[in-house]
C-alpha cells in the first residue's frame, strides 16, 4: 500500500490517498463440462498457418486480419501484444501490437515457431512466452521479444513441457506454474496429466530451477501476482477430474504453497490480473 498526504479543498483538511491492489478475473466458460482423462481425438486441424517471409515489407492494409484463440496477450509499455494462437487454418506464427493512441494494430516479428495454448509475461520491458503446442504435443520452448529490436530470441527450454499454464514475473525472476501434458495418444484416444512442478527462470544466469510443486493440478486457470505472492485460481484438474474453485497461493520468498479463499464457483478458461485502485479518506 502506498500513501501520500494531500491538502483537502480550501486547505482546511488533510486527505490520505492510498492504493489498494486487487485481483480481478473473468471466465470464458460459464457451464463447464467435466471431461475424462481420455478423450477421442477430434478431426485434426491443419497444423500451421504460414507467415510470409517478407511480412515486414508488406503494407499493413494488405495483410489479412487474423482471428485468434488460445493466444497470449500482454500489455507492455503503452501497447498491447497478441502472440500466436490458433487461427482459421491452424496454429499461428504471427504476432501483433496494438497502439491505443492511434487505435491501430500492426504486425511485429513473427515467432520462431507457431504456438497455441502457451503462456507469457512481461519482464523488464521484454515479452516472454513459453510452452504451448505446435501440433499434437506440448513443447518446452521459451522465447523472448525485444520491442526496440523487433526480434525474438530463443532461450533455454522448460524442463517440463506444458500447455494451458501460466507465466508470471515477480521481482527479478519469472515463474511458470500449472498446465497439462499429453501423456499418450493411442489410436483414436489421448491421455493427459497435470503438470504440478513449478519452474523459475533467472534472466541473469539464463537458467531454470525447479521449485515446490502445486498441491493440486491446475490448467486453464487464472494467475496473478500481488506483492511477492502468486495466486493460482480455478481451472481444471486432470488428476481429480473436476473443475476447480480452489485458490492456491505461492510465496516467492519461502517457496511454499498455502490455500487461499475459494472462488464462489468452479471456473475454467480464466483471464486475471492485478488492478490497483486509488481511494481517499479524510483524517
Secondary structure by P-SEA (a helix, b strand, c coil): cbbbbbbcccccbbbbbbbbbbbbbcccccbbbbbcccccccccccccccccccccccccccccbbbbccbbbbbccccccccccccccccccccccccccccccccccccccccccccccccccbbbbcbbbcccccccbbbbbbccccbbbbccccccccccbbbbbcccbbbbbbbcccccccccbbbbbbbcbbbbbbccccccccccccccccccbbbbbcccbbbbcbbbbccccccccbbbbbbccccbbbbcccccccccccccbbbbbbbbbcc
